[in-house]
Amino acid sequence: MEVKPGYKQTEVGVIPKEWGVTRVSDLVTTGPKNGYSGRSGKEARGTPTLSLGATTSGSIVLNEDTVKRLDETIPAQSDLYLKPGDVLVQRSNTPDLVGTTAIFVAPAGVYVYPDLMMRMRFRDDVTAHFFWRYANSTDGRRFFFSIAAGSSGSMPKISGEKLRKMPLPSPPLSEQRAIAEALSDVDALLGALDRLIAKKRDLKQAAMQQLLLGQTRLPGFAPVRPAYKRTDTGVIPEDWNHDYVENFAHIATGGKNTQDRVEDGKYSFFVRSQTVERINSYSFDGEAVLTAGDGVGTGKVFHYINGKFDVHQRVYRISDFTEKANGYFFYLYFSTHFYSRIMQMTAKSSVDSVRRDMIARMLIPLPSTVAEQTAIAQVLMDMNAEMAALEQRRAKTSALKQGMMQELLTGRTRMV
């Protein structure tokens, strides 16, 4: 392989000539050190400890999902307590999670890490951040896969001895700082997008609650003196109706099997999953709402389509809407209320399958005119489109970050 001028071939790949290759053992003052092997209790007592899932986000965020409680209290002088800048690596987990790495940015002297994590304390923050970034890059993940692949037992494992020998590129500290700043800027953008998406999601949920039950009326549809009535579907406007699904739509299941799917098929194929498969045939052409008839998606998987598609034999298709109902309005109400209905109809904590009458005899509140239903549907459809655009932008930014990491952490793109 020809190496372009200014670069050299090393055990970590092609890197700039000014860079060196170092090992984790040369950079740390402590570790890799395994965490605490005690049990975690369910009550809020003893010392807080991180859960294994804490490393999957990249930097430790403290919340009820990432912090558990130990049955006992760890002595205050224990070196198991974490400090800001500590790097945590999962030493044992499933192949896709073993080696996941995070940096601890929370307050010092508070949290203990479990024994399936290893902690490393680096000589300075710059190298800690560089290692954290490199460990989560393509090359870093490849190294973890390689040293975990030969481990014995049912779960892949990484030993502290092998982790200490891990080679990684070593740019000058000034360039490491520049790389860290560039990637931190992208992280800040991703964080801002996450907050904006969460805000928009909350606004959409509030708008759905208000509009689908008539608590807020759109301009041109509200009477001068609004009045409300109590019904089996809750309190709705006096001029609204409610009706059973079977009175304004056709309900049936599909006829295809999962093995009928075709990668890169021409038409949408709805199975019992949130993922829409593809197929080269279609049995239906028009507007429809789909929901899983059984499986893990029971009462939780919903789709809306207007076009050519096919349906799995255990997926319900609700279609052929009469002049009473707007299909998208129905989809919005049905997808947010159906699960609670089927849970009320069973004594179990989960539902194995959906019977046709669960759908057919479900009461739906309906604005008296399809025009109002359509207006409500359009407002919420626009909000969904805005959310989708933001999520697409976030996905592109995340992909850009991965590309930047690969370029910057290997020196293919320089920050000098």
C-alpha positions, -999 to +999 in steps of 0.1 A: +000+000+000+014+033-010+017+059+017+013+095+006+039+121+015+039+134+051+024+101+065+038+068+077+025+032+082+022+021+118+004-006+138-026+017+141-027+024+104-014+054+083-009+085+105+010+118+100+048+116+104+046+141+133+024+117+153+035+089+174+020+057+186+014+052+223-002+027+246-029+031+273-004+020+299+018+051+291-012+075+296-029+064+328-021+069+364-047+043+376-063+014+359-078-003+341-094-012+374-126-033+378-156-019+397-175-030+427-190-065+427-216-059+454-253-062+448-275-033+438-306-029+459-340-015+449-344+010+477-327+044+480-300+034+505-263+030+505-239+043+478-252+053+443-236+032+415-238+035+378-257+011+356-240-006+327-262+014+303-244+046+315-216+041+290-237+037+259-244+075+257-207+083+255-205+107+284-221+099+317-255+116+323-268+110+358-305+101+360-328+074+373-319+052+343-281+053+349-279+053+387-288+025+410-283+020+448-260-005+465-272-025+494-245-011+515-224+021+518-189+022+503-164+039+527-158+075+518-120+068+514-126+041+488-108+046+454-140+032+438-154+067+438-153+084+404-138+118+396-145+140+366-124+129+336-124+092+346-129+070+316-151+039+319-150+009+296-175-020+297-153-051+301-180-077+295-213-075+276-229-085+243-207-082+212-223-048+202-218-033+237-185-048+250-159-020+250-184+008+250-166+038+265-177+069+284-161+098+301-174+108+336-183+145+337-204+145+368-195+158+403-166+141+420-167+117+449-202+105+446-206+075+423-192+039+422-190+019+390-201-018+388-176-047+383-184-052+346-169-018+340-132-008+341-121+026+352-090+044+339-076+077+353-054+095+328-025+118+334-043+148+320-077+157+306-065+161+271-053+125+267-084+113+285-106+130+260-085+118+231-087+082+242-125+085+249-130+097+213-106+072+198-122+043+217-156+051+202-143+055+167-143+028+140-107+019+147-112+018+185-143-004+183-124-027+159-097-031+185-122-040+213-139-065+191-105-082+183-094-085+219-129-097+231-134-122+203-111-149+218-125-146+254-140-177+270-175-179+284-209-169+270-202-131+270-172-115+253-148-100+278-119-075+277-091-080+302-074-050+318-040-064+307-050-063+270-066-029+274-033-015+289-015-027+258-040-010+234-021+011+208-035+044+197-023+074+177-006+101+197-008+136+181+009+166+198-012+178+228-020+211+210-035+191+181-054+168+205-069+200+221-079+213+186-095+179+177-114+179+210-127+214+205-139+205+169-157+174+181-172+192+211-187+218+188-205+190+169-216+175+202-230+209+212-249+210+179-263+175+185-273+185+220-291+216+208-309+195+182-319+169+209-333+196+231-352+212+202-366+178+191-377+171+227-394+205+229-412+199+196-422+164+207-438+178+239-456+206+219-469+180+195-482+158+223-499+187+240-514+198+206-527+163+200-543+161+234-560+195+229-571+191+193-581+154+191-606+159+220-618+193+210-603+211+241-589+236+216-608+244+184-592+257+152-602+291+138-634+289+118-648+258+136-654+270+172-689+281+180-695+315+195-704+299+228-685+267+231-703+239+251-691+205+261-707+172+270-695+141+288-694+109+267-679+074+268-649+089+250-645+117+276-655+153+275-659+165+239-675+196+223-713+196+222-713+197+184-690+167+180-702+131+176-686+097+185-690+064+167-677+028+165-649+022+141-669-005+123-695+021+114-672+042+093-643+019+082-636-016+069-615-039+092-596-069+079-562-087+081-537-092+053-528-123+035-490-123+033-463-140+053-431-125+066-410-146+041-428-128+013-408-097+019-382-087-008-352-065-001-355-033-022-390-043-032-412-018-050-441-015-025-445-011+013-451-043+032-466-039+067-456-066+092-459-068+130-431-043+135-425-006+134-401-014+105-418-013+071-406-041+049-407-041+011-424-064-014-429-066-052-466-071-051-495-051-037-530-062-026-543-028-017-542+007-032-556+036-011-557+050+024-553+028+054-543+025+090-523-006+101-517-022+135-501-054+147-525-082+155-501-100+178-464-102+188-443-077+208-459-048+188-494-055+200-512-022+206-480-003+200-473-005+163-492+018+140-488+029+104-506+053+080-504+050+043-521+063+012-509+043-018-501+008-030-491-017-003-494-052+011-501-066+046-490-095+068-518-120+077-516-109+114-517-072+107-551-054+108-559-030+079-585-003+087-595+013+054-624+024+031-633+053+054-668+067+048-677+104+046-679+104+084-642+102+090-609+116+078-584+087+077-554+106+092-575+121+120-586+085+128-550+073+127-539+100+152-566+093+177-564+055+173-527+053+176-526+072+208-557+056+225-559+020+213-533+005+237-551+018+268-583+004+254-570-031+250-553-030+284-586-022+300-601-052+282-577-078+297-568-088+332-532-095+323-503-071+324-497-075+286-518-083+255-509-113+233-532-106+204-559-082+192-594-094+185-613-077+157-640-065+181-613-046+201-610-024+170-645-026+156-662-016+189-639+012+198-656+045+201-639+074+183-648+111+190-654+128+156-659+165+148-692+167+131-677+179+098-649+161+079-636+196+071-627+201+108-612+167+110-591+174+080-580+208+094-569+191+127-552+163+108-533+189+086-520+208+117-507+177+133-494+163+100-473+195+096-460+191+131-450+155+123-433+167+091-413+193+111-403+166+136-392+143+108-371+170+092-354+178+126-347+141+132-333+137+097-310+167+103-299+152+136-291+119+119-271+137+092-252+156+119-245+124+137-232+108+105-210+139+099-196+136+134-186+099+128-169+110+096-151+138+113-139+114+141-125+090+115-107+119+097-094+138+127-084+109+150-063+093+122-048+125+110-062+123+075-076+158+082-053+180+102-062+206+128-029+225+124 
